[in-house]
Protein backbone atom coordinates (compact mmCIF):
# COMPACT_ATOMS: atom_id res chain seq x y z
CA UNK A 1 0.00 0.00 0.00
CA UNK A 2 2.86 2.37 0.85
CA UNK A 3 4.57 1.64 -2.45
CA UNK A 4 1.26 2.19 -4.30
CA UNK A 5 0.67 5.61 -2.76
CA UNK A 6 4.28 6.65 -3.34
CA UNK A 7 4.16 5.53 -6.98
CA UNK A 8 0.67 6.78 -7.95
CA UNK A 9 0.43 10.01 -5.97
CA UNK A 10 4.08 10.97 -5.84
CA UNK A 11 4.20 10.75 -2.04
CA UNK A 12 7.54 10.45 -0.31
CA UNK A 13 8.33 7.77 2.26
CA UNK A 14 8.02 10.35 5.05
CA UNK A 15 4.64 11.51 3.76
CA UNK A 16 3.25 8.00 3.73
CA UNK A 17 4.44 7.30 7.30
CA UNK A 18 3.57 10.69 8.82
CA UNK A 19 1.42 10.91 11.94
CA UNK A 20 -2.26 10.01 11.73
CA UNK A 21 -3.59 13.41 12.78
CA UNK A 22 -1.60 15.15 10.01
CA UNK A 23 -2.97 12.64 7.54
CA UNK A 24 -6.52 13.43 8.64
CA UNK A 25 -5.82 17.13 8.46
CA UNK A 26 -5.13 17.43 4.76
CA UNK A 27 -7.60 14.69 3.89
CA UNK A 28 -10.42 16.57 5.64
CA UNK A 29 -12.79 18.26 3.18
CA UNK A 30 -13.72 21.18 5.47
CA UNK A 31 -10.08 21.95 6.22
CA UNK A 32 -9.20 21.86 2.53
CA UNK A 33 -12.15 24.15 1.68
CA UNK A 34 -11.07 26.57 4.39
CA UNK A 35 -7.50 26.77 3.13
CA UNK A 36 -8.08 26.51 -0.60
CA UNK A 37 -11.36 28.40 -1.08
CA UNK A 38 -11.79 30.75 1.87
CA UNK A 39 -8.15 31.65 2.46
CA UNK A 40 -7.34 31.26 -1.26
CA UNK A 41 -4.07 29.47 -0.59
CA UNK A 42 -2.42 27.72 -3.51
CA UNK A 43 -2.02 23.94 -3.61
CA UNK A 44 1.72 24.44 -3.22
CA UNK A 45 1.30 26.53 -0.04
CA UNK A 46 -1.20 24.06 1.44
CA UNK A 47 1.25 21.23 0.77
CA UNK A 48 3.96 23.14 2.64
CA UNK A 49 1.65 23.58 5.65
CA UNK A 50 1.31 19.83 6.18
CA UNK A 51 4.67 18.77 4.72
CA UNK A 52 3.31 16.78 1.79
CA UNK A 53 3.76 17.01 -1.96
CA UNK A 54 1.43 19.20 -4.08
CA UNK A 55 0.16 16.14 -6.04
CA UNK A 56 -1.13 14.69 -2.75
CA UNK A 57 -3.14 17.85 -2.01
CA UNK A 58 -4.43 17.92 -5.58
CA UNK A 59 -5.57 14.29 -5.23
CA UNK A 60 -7.69 15.01 -2.12
CA UNK A 61 -9.11 18.23 -3.61
CA UNK A 62 -10.27 16.27 -6.65
CA UNK A 63 -11.51 13.38 -4.52
CA UNK A 64 -13.72 15.68 -2.41
CA UNK A 65 -15.06 17.36 -5.57
CA UNK A 66 -13.68 20.77 -4.65
CA UNK A 67 -13.72 22.98 -7.72
CA UNK A 68 -10.22 24.14 -8.58
CA UNK A 69 -9.51 27.73 -9.39
CA UNK A 70 -8.62 28.79 -12.93
CA UNK A 71 -5.36 30.67 -13.09
CA UNK A 72 -6.12 33.94 -14.91
CA UNK A 73 -3.06 35.66 -16.43
CA UNK A 74 -2.26 38.85 -14.53
CA UNK A 75 -2.13 40.87 -17.79
CA UNK A 76 -5.33 39.52 -19.37
CA UNK A 77 -7.21 42.28 -21.16
CA UNK A 78 -4.33 44.73 -20.85
CA UNK A 79 -2.16 46.13 -23.60
CA UNK A 80 1.54 45.76 -22.94
CA UNK A 81 2.24 49.09 -24.61
CA UNK A 82 0.01 51.15 -22.34
CA UNK A 83 0.04 49.14 -19.12
CA UNK A 84 1.94 51.18 -16.55
CA UNK A 85 3.24 48.00 -14.90
CA UNK A 86 5.28 47.11 -17.99
CA UNK A 87 8.40 49.27 -18.57
CA UNK A 88 8.10 51.13 -21.88
CA UNK A 89 10.51 53.44 -23.63
CA UNK A 90 12.12 55.74 -21.03
CA UNK A 91 10.93 53.51 -18.16
CA UNK A 92 12.80 50.49 -19.53
CA UNK A 93 16.32 50.00 -18.12
CA UNK A 94 17.64 49.20 -21.62
CA UNK A 95 16.10 52.23 -23.35
CA UNK A 96 18.71 54.19 -25.31
CA UNK A 97 16.54 56.93 -26.75
CA UNK A 98 15.34 54.81 -29.65
CA UNK A 99 18.76 54.91 -31.36
CA UNK A 100 20.95 51.85 -31.78
CA UNK A 101 23.36 50.14 -34.20
CA UNK A 102 22.09 47.11 -36.09
CA UNK A 103 24.02 43.95 -36.93
CA UNK A 104 25.26 45.45 -40.22
CA UNK A 105 26.78 48.49 -38.52
CA UNK A 106 24.13 51.05 -39.52
CA UNK A 107 22.43 53.39 -37.02
CA UNK A 108 18.67 52.92 -36.66
CA UNK A 109 16.15 55.40 -35.25
CA UNK A 110 12.80 54.39 -33.75
CA UNK A 111 9.99 56.01 -35.75
CA UNK A 112 6.72 54.10 -36.07
CA UNK A 113 5.10 56.95 -38.02
CA UNK A 114 7.57 56.75 -40.92
CA UNK A 115 5.94 55.19 -44.02
CA UNK A 116 9.02 53.05 -44.73
CA UNK A 117 9.73 51.90 -41.17
CA UNK A 118 10.92 48.36 -40.62
CA UNK A 119 9.46 46.99 -37.37
CA UNK A 120 9.27 50.56 -36.07
CA UNK A 121 12.84 51.57 -37.05
CA UNK A 122 14.34 53.63 -39.90
CA UNK A 123 17.98 53.91 -40.95
CA UNK A 124 19.40 57.19 -39.65
CA UNK A 125 21.37 58.07 -42.80
CA UNK A 126 18.19 57.83 -44.87
CA UNK A 127 16.34 60.09 -42.42
CA UNK A 128 19.11 62.70 -42.65
CA UNK A 129 19.03 62.70 -46.45
CA UNK A 130 15.22 62.90 -46.43
CA UNK A 131 15.37 65.93 -44.19
CA UNK A 132 18.02 67.50 -46.41
CA UNK A 133 16.08 67.06 -49.70
CA UNK A 134 12.65 67.66 -48.15
CA UNK A 135 10.90 64.41 -49.13
CA UNK A 136 10.70 60.71 -48.31
CA UNK A 137 13.11 58.42 -50.15
CA UNK A 138 11.77 55.70 -52.36
CA UNK A 139 12.66 52.16 -51.24
CA UNK A 140 14.91 51.66 -54.30
CA UNK A 141 16.92 54.84 -53.70
CA UNK A 142 20.32 54.25 -52.11
CA UNK A 143 22.28 56.48 -49.74
CA UNK A 144 26.05 55.97 -50.00
CA UNK A 145 28.61 56.67 -47.25
CA UNK A 146 31.49 58.37 -49.08
CA UNK A 147 34.19 57.34 -46.61
CA UNK A 148 32.82 53.82 -46.17
CA UNK A 149 32.09 54.31 -42.45
CA UNK A 150 28.53 53.10 -41.94
CA UNK A 151 27.82 55.05 -38.75
CA UNK A 152 29.29 58.36 -39.99
CA UNK A 153 26.00 60.01 -40.86
CA UNK A 154 27.18 63.58 -41.38
CA UNK A 155 25.34 65.08 -44.35
CA UNK A 156 28.67 65.88 -46.08
CA UNK A 157 29.50 62.16 -45.93
CA UNK A 158 26.21 61.05 -47.49
CA UNK A 159 25.36 60.87 -51.17
CA UNK A 160 22.07 59.92 -52.79
CA UNK A 161 22.84 57.65 -55.75
CA UNK A 162 20.79 56.70 -58.78
CA UNK A 163 19.61 53.11 -58.85
CA UNK A 164 22.46 50.74 -59.71
CA UNK A 165 25.30 53.23 -59.24
CA UNK A 166 26.00 52.06 -55.69
CA UNK A 167 26.79 48.55 -56.92
CA UNK A 168 29.24 49.99 -59.47
CA UNK A 169 30.98 52.02 -56.75
CA UNK A 170 31.27 49.01 -54.47
CA UNK A 171 32.59 46.91 -57.36
CA UNK A 172 35.16 49.58 -58.21
CA UNK A 173 36.34 49.76 -54.57
CA UNK A 174 36.65 45.97 -54.50
CA UNK A 175 38.73 45.96 -57.69
CA UNK A 176 41.00 48.68 -56.29
CA UNK A 177 41.48 46.70 -53.10
CA UNK A 178 42.39 43.59 -55.08
CA UNK A 179 44.90 45.60 -57.10
CA UNK A 180 46.49 47.05 -53.96
CA UNK A 181 46.77 43.56 -52.45
CA UNK A 182 48.50 42.31 -55.60
CA UNK A 183 50.94 45.24 -55.53
CA UNK A 184 51.71 44.54 -51.85
CA UNK A 185 52.37 40.86 -52.57
CA UNK A 186 54.69 41.80 -55.46
CA UNK A 187 56.63 44.27 -53.30
CA UNK A 188 56.99 41.72 -50.50
CA UNK A 189 58.30 39.14 -52.98
CA UNK A 190 60.84 41.64 -54.36
CA UNK A 191 62.03 42.59 -50.86
CA UNK A 192 62.37 38.96 -49.78
CA UNK A 193 64.20 38.12 -53.02
CA UNK A 194 66.61 41.03 -52.58
CA UNK A 195 67.40 39.95 -49.02
CA UNK A 196 68.05 36.39 -50.19
CA UNK A 197 70.47 37.58 -52.92
CA UNK A 198 72.32 39.81 -50.46
CA UNK A 199 72.70 36.92 -48.02
CA UNK A 200 74.04 34.62 -50.78
CA UNK A 201 76.68 37.14 -51.92
CA UNK A 202 78.02 37.43 -48.38
CA UNK A 203 79.05 33.79 -48.50
N, C-alpha and C positions, 0 to 999 in steps of 0.2 A: 504493500500500500504506500509506503514511504517513497519507494522508487517510482511508483506510478505518479504520485503528486509532484515529485521533483521533475520528472520527465515531461509530463503533460502541461503543468502550470508554471514551470520554470522556477519552482520553489527551491531554496537552498536547504542543505541538511539542517541548519540551525532553525530555519523557518518551520520545517516539518516537525521538529522536536521542541518547539517553544512551549511555554507554559499554557495550560488550558484556558485560563482567563483571558490571555491575550488573543488566543485563537477565537474565543467567543466574541471578543470585542470587534474585530474587523469582519467577522461573519454575521454580526447582528445587523438586520436591515435598518432599524431605527437609527443606530449609531452611524451607519453609512450615509443615510439620508441627511442626518444632521451635519455631517462633515462635508459631504459632497454637494448637497443642494442648498441647505441653509447657509452654511459658512462659505460655500463656493470654493472649497479647497480642490486642488487638482489631484488626480489619481496618484501622481508622483509624491505630492506632499503627504497625502494620507498614508501611503506606503511607508514613508519615513517615520510617521508617528508611531507605527506599530512594528517597525523593523521587519517589513516583508517586502517582496518585490512588487513592482507595479502590476505585472500580469496577474498576481494573486488577487489584488484589489479589484482589478477589472473583471476577473472571473466572478467574484461575489456580487459585484454591481449588476452584472448581466443576469446572474442566477436569481437575484431578487426582483428583476424586472425594473430596475431603476433606470430611467431614461437618461442617457448620457448627453452632455452638453455638446453643441456643435461649435468648434473653434472658428470664430469669425475673424478674418484678417483685420489687424488694427487699422489698415489704411483703406478698407473697403469703402467705395463711394467717394474717395478723395482723389484729387489730381496731384500728382507728385510735383508738378511745376508750381502750384500755388499753395500747397500745404506748408504752413509755417514751421512744421516740425521737421521738414526735410530741407537740409542746407541747399541753397540755390544761389548761383552767381557769387556775389560778394560774401555771402554767409558761409560758403564752402571753403574749407581750409586749403584746397588746391586751386582756388580761383586765381587766375593770373591776369585779370582784366580782359579776358576774351581774346588774348593774343598768344599764339604759341607757334613753334616750329614743327612742321610735319616730318614724316620719315624721309622725304626727298630733299629736305633742307630749306624749303620755302616757308616764309612766314604766313600764317593764316589769321584772319580776323573774324570774330564771331559777328554775323549780321544775318539774322533770319529774314529780314525784309528785302534783302537783295534778290533780284529775279533770277540770278545765276548762282545762288548759294548751293553749296554741296554739304548736306547734313548740317546746315546752319552756319557754315564757314565759307569765306571768300579769300582768295589769295591777295595778300596785301599789295604786291606790286601791280596787280590789275586794278585794284581800287585807286591807287595813286595816279595811274595813267588815266583812268576814267574821270577822276576829279580834274586832271590837267586839261583834258580835251573837252570836258563838259557833256559827256554822254556815256551810256553803258557800252561795254565792249561786246562784240558778238562772240559766241563760243569758239569760232574758228580763228579769231584774231589772236596773235601771239605777241607777248611782251618779252623782249630779250634783255638780259643783263649784259651790258657791254663788257664789264670786266670779268664776267664769269662767276662772280660771287652771288649766290642765290639769295642771301639775306641782306644784300646791300640794295635797299629800295629807295635810294635817293633818285629824284626825278631825272638828274643829269646822267644817271647810270642806266636809265631805262629807255628802251626804244621800241616803238610799236612797228612790227614788221608785217609786210603783206604775206598772205598765205603762201607757204612753201619756202619763203626766203630763209626762215629760221633753220630749216633742215640743211640748206646749202651752206649757211654760216658754220653750223656745227660740223658738217662734213669737211669744210675747208680747214677748221681748227684741228680736226683729227689728222688730216693729211700733213699739216704743218708739224704737228707733234711727232708723227711717224718719221718725217724728214729729219727733224732735230735729233731723234733717237739714233737714226742711222749715221748722222754726222758724228755724234758722240762715240758710237761704237768704232767708227773708222779712226777717229783721233786716238782713242784708247789703244787700238791695235798698232798704230804708228808709234806711239810712245813706248809701248811694251817692246816692239820690234827694235827701236833705237837703243833701248837699254840693253837688250840681249846682244846686239852687235858690239856695243861699247864694252860689255863684259868679256866677250870673246876676244877682242883685240888686246885686252890687258894680259891675256895668257900668251 
